[in-house]
Amino acid sequence: MLYSSKQLIESIGQTTSKKPATSDTMFSPLFNPIPEPSEKLIIEGRGNYSPRNTMNNLTGKEWIKFTRSWFEHHPPPRNKKNLEHLHPAKFPEDLIAQFIKFFTKEGMWVLDPFVGTGSTLVACDQTNRNGVGIELTKKWAELAARRTKQYIILGDSRDIPNLTLPKFDFCISSPPYWDMLHHSRGGSDSTQKARIAEGFDAAFSDDELDMGNIPEYSEFLTNLLELYAGIYEVMRPGAYIAVVMQNLLKAKQQFYPIAWEFALKMRDYGWQMCQEFLWVQRDKKLGIWGYPNTYISNVHHHYFLIFRKPKPRPPVRKRKSKKKSPNQTKTEK
């Protein structure tokens, strides 16, 4: 289902004060929660499931497998029939599904503010979750709409504060790594150069609103942080988000620690920094960068930065001071 953010904002403005627009009227769930057991279950081949698990539908055996801080993932080839190969930075659905299954239960809501061709929403279909994706570029949004029945908003994620959205239980996204797709690090035959030679898009878009086209680093970082400040408001308390990022080395050895700076500054916007996962890409093509006199590494990893919206602290009850009786006072004297 493809909407434009302008249509959604206008529909909110047209409602009367007697009957305001709500997320329930615009975003009906495609999947409902499954009933929780009243006691511990022993599931053959999966392990033990505790009814105290408020986070996901995993058994303890499945839970522990996910919690290693690094992992390798070998995505399947892109499906050319579905035109998945057209996008310059498509993420594998089966990888996203692993994160969705850990950080949500079936029937919960997932947000992707940089949905691209809809990988997160396809993963929601596969795992019985409800998803909303936002995409700035019409070409990618229309392609995503062909792949899923979940909700897609054509517009700028920075408009989130103006939209009436459901409260989300998880958010996963891979924002632009600043202007990385506009630069090459050397003369080797990179994947980016191969895409250009075949006539494919090497960047997300040429839209000036695209964060991947912002020329100044500080402006890019500020825009991204303010976007996640808006996302903070639509997450339920206690919900987690995963942000996929990478640091960037540009010409003349200019190093920009995008992932590290972003992670530290997110605390200023209320987010609790939890930990990070490292996606190791062992099968990625090697390039001879810097040879024969300069160190430049082959960057074959991504950070999955995990943040949480803190739950409100329960009010602290003040202890009532016991009044001493006159007899006690005299005795103490």
VMD Tcl script that draws the C-alpha trace (Angstrom):
set ca {
  {0.00 0.00 0.00}
  {1.66 3.17 -1.21}
  {0.86 6.55 0.31}
  {2.51 9.92 -0.04}
  {3.48 11.78 3.12}
  {1.73 14.85 1.69}
  {-1.54 12.91 1.41}
  {-1.22 11.68 4.99}
  {-0.46 15.16 6.33}
  {-3.41 16.61 4.39}
  {-5.74 13.86 5.63}
  {-4.76 14.72 9.20}
  {-5.42 18.42 8.58}
  {-8.86 17.74 7.08}
  {-10.17 15.87 10.11}
  {-12.36 17.70 12.57}
  {-11.56 18.13 16.24}
  {-14.51 15.86 17.05}
  {-13.03 12.97 15.09}
  {-9.24 13.30 14.79}
  {-7.20 11.03 12.55}
  {-5.70 8.10 14.39}
  {-3.15 5.49 13.48}
  {-5.86 2.84 13.87}
  {-7.94 4.33 11.04}
  {-4.97 4.60 8.66}
  {-2.83 1.60 9.54}
  {-4.80 -1.57 10.17}
  {-2.59 -4.49 11.18}
  {-2.02 -7.26 8.65}
  {-0.92 -9.65 11.40}
  {-2.24 -10.08 14.93}
  {-0.35 -11.17 18.07}
  {-0.38 -14.86 18.90}
  {-1.74 -15.94 22.31}
  {0.87 -16.30 25.02}
  {1.09 -19.60 26.94}
  {0.35 -19.57 30.65}
  {3.26 -21.84 31.49}
  {6.65 -22.88 30.13}
  {6.57 -24.75 26.82}
  {9.01 -27.38 25.62}
  {9.07 -27.04 21.82}
  {10.60 -29.98 19.99}
  {13.70 -28.97 18.05}
  {13.61 -25.40 19.43}
  {14.01 -25.64 23.20}
  {12.12 -24.13 26.13}
  {9.91 -21.06 25.79}
  {9.13 -19.01 28.90}
  {5.85 -17.06 29.21}
  {7.95 -14.37 30.94}
  {9.50 -13.55 27.54}
  {8.07 -10.10 26.80}
  {10.48 -9.37 23.94}
  {10.06 -12.05 21.27}
  {8.76 -15.52 20.46}
  {12.14 -17.22 20.79}
  {13.16 -20.05 23.06}
  {16.23 -19.70 25.23}
  {18.18 -21.86 22.78}
  {17.25 -19.54 19.89}
  {17.88 -16.42 21.97}
  {21.48 -17.28 22.81}
  {22.38 -17.96 19.18}
  {21.48 -14.39 18.20}
  {23.43 -12.65 20.95}
  {26.98 -13.20 19.64}
  {28.31 -9.68 18.92}
  {29.57 -10.52 15.43}
  {28.25 -12.65 12.61}
  {28.84 -13.59 9.01}
  {26.01 -13.45 6.55}
  {26.11 -14.51 2.92}
  {23.09 -13.00 1.15}
  {21.53 -14.82 -1.79}
  {21.84 -13.27 -5.28}
  {19.47 -10.40 -5.99}
  {16.25 -11.37 -7.73}
  {16.42 -9.73 -11.17}
  {12.84 -10.76 -11.92}
  {11.71 -8.48 -9.08}
  {14.21 -5.80 -10.21}
  {16.02 -6.02 -6.85}
  {19.38 -5.56 -8.59}
  {18.53 -1.98 -9.58}
  {19.05 -0.50 -6.10}
  {22.67 0.40 -5.24}
  {22.54 -0.75 -1.61}
  {19.81 -3.33 -1.12}
  {19.84 -5.22 2.20}
  {19.08 -8.97 2.40}
  {15.64 -9.77 3.77}
  {16.76 -12.89 5.63}
  {19.28 -10.82 7.61}
  {16.69 -8.20 8.56}
  {14.27 -10.98 9.50}
  {16.71 -12.25 12.14}
  {16.71 -8.86 13.87}
  {12.94 -8.50 13.58}
  {12.41 -11.95 15.14}
  {14.68 -11.08 18.07}
  {13.39 -7.59 18.88}
  {9.64 -8.17 18.34}
  {6.84 -10.65 18.75}
  {4.45 -11.64 15.98}
  {1.83 -8.95 15.32}
  {4.06 -6.08 16.47}
  {4.91 -2.97 14.42}
  {8.23 -2.31 12.66}
  {9.43 0.96 11.09}
  {12.05 1.53 8.39}
  {12.58 5.24 7.62}
  {14.90 4.43 4.66}
  {12.95 1.53 3.20}
  {14.42 1.57 -0.33}
  {13.03 -1.36 -2.32}
  {11.20 -2.74 0.71}
  {13.54 -5.38 2.18}
  {12.37 -4.66 5.75}
  {8.71 -4.91 4.75}
  {9.26 -8.20 2.91}
  {10.97 -9.46 6.09}
  {7.87 -8.36 8.04}
  {5.71 -10.41 5.65}
  {7.93 -13.42 6.23}
  {7.82 -13.11 10.04}
  {4.16 -12.07 10.56}
  {4.92 -8.51 11.66}
  {3.30 -5.25 10.61}
  {5.57 -2.81 8.81}
  {5.67 0.82 7.72}
  {8.42 2.05 5.42}
  {9.25 5.58 4.30}
  {11.08 6.24 1.03}
  {12.06 9.55 -0.55}
  {12.58 8.32 -4.12}
  {9.43 7.45 -6.08}
  {11.18 4.79 -8.20}
  {12.24 2.79 -5.15}
  {8.91 3.28 -3.33}
  {6.96 1.95 -6.32}
  {9.30 -1.04 -6.59}
  {8.81 -1.74 -2.88}
  {5.03 -1.56 -3.31}
  {5.25 -4.34 -5.91}
  {7.01 -6.62 -3.42}
  {4.82 -6.26 -0.32}
  {1.32 -5.45 0.95}
  {2.74 -3.58 3.94}
  {2.53 0.23 4.27}
  {4.89 2.43 2.24}
  {4.97 6.22 2.54}
  {6.49 8.18 -0.32}
  {8.11 11.15 1.37}
  {10.84 12.46 3.63}
  {11.42 10.69 6.95}
  {12.06 14.08 8.52}
  {8.27 14.59 8.25}
  {7.61 11.84 10.81}
  {6.59 14.36 13.53}
  {3.81 15.56 11.19}
  {2.39 12.10 10.49}
  {-0.12 10.09 12.47}
  {1.60 6.74 12.85}
  {1.16 3.70 15.08}
  {3.48 3.29 18.01}
  {6.36 1.11 16.86}
  {7.96 -1.81 18.69}
  {11.14 -1.88 16.61}
  {12.89 0.23 13.99}
  {15.61 -1.03 11.66}
  {17.21 0.98 8.89}
  {20.34 1.55 6.87}
  {20.63 5.30 6.32}
  {23.05 6.69 3.72}
  {26.68 6.48 4.83}
  {26.85 10.20 4.05}
  {28.02 10.63 0.41}
  {29.93 7.32 0.20}
  {28.21 6.24 -3.02}
  {29.52 9.34 -4.81}
  {33.17 8.45 -4.23}
  {35.63 5.76 -5.27}
  {38.65 4.88 -3.11}
  {41.07 3.85 -5.85}
  {41.72 2.38 -9.26}
  {40.65 -1.22 -8.61}
  {37.58 -2.70 -10.26}
  {35.06 -2.10 -7.49}
  {31.42 -3.19 -7.38}
  {30.42 0.46 -7.72}
  {32.42 0.84 -10.95}
  {30.92 -2.37 -12.31}
  {27.40 -1.05 -11.65}
  {28.17 2.21 -13.45}
  {29.63 0.29 -16.41}
  {26.41 -1.75 -16.67}
  {24.27 1.40 -16.59}
  {22.81 0.93 -13.09}
  {22.32 3.63 -10.46}
  {25.44 4.16 -8.36}
  {23.67 6.49 -5.89}
  {20.22 6.50 -4.31}
  {18.99 9.61 -6.18}
  {19.89 13.10 -7.29}
  {17.26 14.67 -5.02}
  {18.66 17.52 -2.93}
  {16.61 16.23 0.03}
  {18.46 12.90 -0.13}
  {20.81 12.75 2.87}
  {23.34 10.97 0.69}
  {23.65 14.18 -1.33}
  {24.36 16.57 1.57}
  {27.81 18.09 0.87}
  {28.87 18.97 4.45}
  {29.57 16.24 7.00}
  {28.33 18.21 10.02}
  {25.08 19.04 8.23}
  {24.56 15.40 7.29}
  {25.13 14.24 10.87}
  {22.79 16.89 12.30}
  {20.04 15.97 9.83}
  {20.36 12.27 10.66}
  {20.30 12.86 14.42}
  {17.25 15.12 14.16}
  {15.49 12.48 12.08}
  {16.05 9.94 14.86}
  {14.80 12.50 17.37}
  {11.51 12.36 15.45}
  {11.59 8.56 15.43}
  {12.03 8.62 19.22}
  {8.52 10.09 19.52}
  {6.82 7.26 17.60}
  {8.54 4.40 19.44}
  {6.88 2.84 22.46}
  {8.85 3.13 25.73}
  {11.30 0.26 26.01}
  {11.44 -0.34 22.25}
  {14.74 -0.95 20.45}
  {16.09 0.37 17.17}
  {18.92 -0.93 14.97}
  {20.87 1.48 12.77}
  {23.20 -0.03 10.17}
  {26.23 2.16 9.60}
  {29.84 2.26 8.44}
  {32.72 4.68 8.91}
  {34.06 6.46 5.84}
  {37.53 7.09 4.44}
  {37.63 9.72 1.70}
  {40.34 11.15 -0.52}
  {43.62 12.32 1.04}
  {43.14 9.97 4.01}
  {40.24 11.96 5.44}
  {38.60 9.62 7.95}
  {35.04 10.27 9.11}
  {33.92 8.06 12.05}
  {30.24 8.32 11.12}
  {29.10 5.29 13.12}
  {31.04 6.25 16.26}
  {30.05 9.92 16.28}
  {26.43 9.09 15.55}
  {26.33 6.55 18.39}
  {27.75 8.99 20.95}
  {25.53 11.91 19.92}
  {22.34 9.83 19.97}
  {22.47 9.96 23.78}
  {21.84 13.71 23.56}
  {18.46 12.92 21.95}
  {17.28 10.61 24.72}
  {18.41 7.29 23.27}
  {20.11 4.69 25.43}
  {23.11 3.21 23.61}
  {23.04 -0.54 24.18}
  {25.69 -2.37 22.19}
  {26.60 -3.18 18.63}
  {26.73 -6.11 16.25}
  {29.44 -6.49 13.64}
  {28.38 -7.88 10.27}
  {31.54 -9.43 8.80}
  {31.57 -9.81 5.00}
  {34.14 -12.51 4.38}
  {33.10 -13.06 0.75}
  {33.29 -9.43 -0.37}
  {35.68 -8.62 -3.22}
  {39.16 -7.41 -2.17}
  {40.70 -4.28 -3.66}
  {44.35 -3.16 -3.65}
  {43.92 0.18 -1.88}
  {47.00 2.31 -1.10}
  {49.59 -0.05 -2.56}
  {52.59 0.31 -2.40}
  {53.03 3.07 0.19}
  {49.83 3.84 2.13}
  {47.70 1.83 4.53}
  {44.06 1.65 3.48}
  {42.01 -1.30 4.67}
  {39.35 -3.24 2.85}
  {36.29 -2.35 4.91}
  {34.36 -5.59 5.02}
  {32.09 -4.99 7.98}
  {29.03 -2.97 8.96}
  {27.95 -1.86 12.42}
  {24.45 -2.69 13.61}
  {24.12 -0.07 16.36}
  {21.45 -0.94 18.93}
  {19.64 1.79 20.88}
  {16.66 1.75 23.19}
  {14.02 4.25 24.17}
  {14.15 4.10 27.98}
  {11.08 3.09 29.92}
  {9.81 5.77 32.30}
  {11.10 5.30 35.80}
  {8.47 4.54 38.44}
  {7.99 7.39 40.90}
  {10.07 7.13 44.05}
  {7.90 6.83 47.11}
  {8.96 9.03 49.99}
  {9.12 7.27 53.29}
  {7.00 8.84 55.94}
  {9.07 9.82 58.95}
  {7.76 8.35 62.17}
  {6.93 10.94 64.78}
  {8.53 10.22 68.09}
  {6.22 10.02 71.06}
  {6.85 12.30 74.05}
  {7.90 9.25 76.12}
  {10.54 8.30 73.52}
  {11.91 11.84 73.55}
  {12.21 11.90 77.31}
  {13.89 8.48 77.36}
  {16.46 9.51 74.75}
  {17.30 12.61 76.80}
}
mol new
graphics top color blue
foreach p $ca { graphics top sphere $p radius 0.5 }
foreach p [lrange $ca 0 end-1] q [lrange $ca 1 end] { graphics top cylinder $p $q radius 0.2 }
display resetview
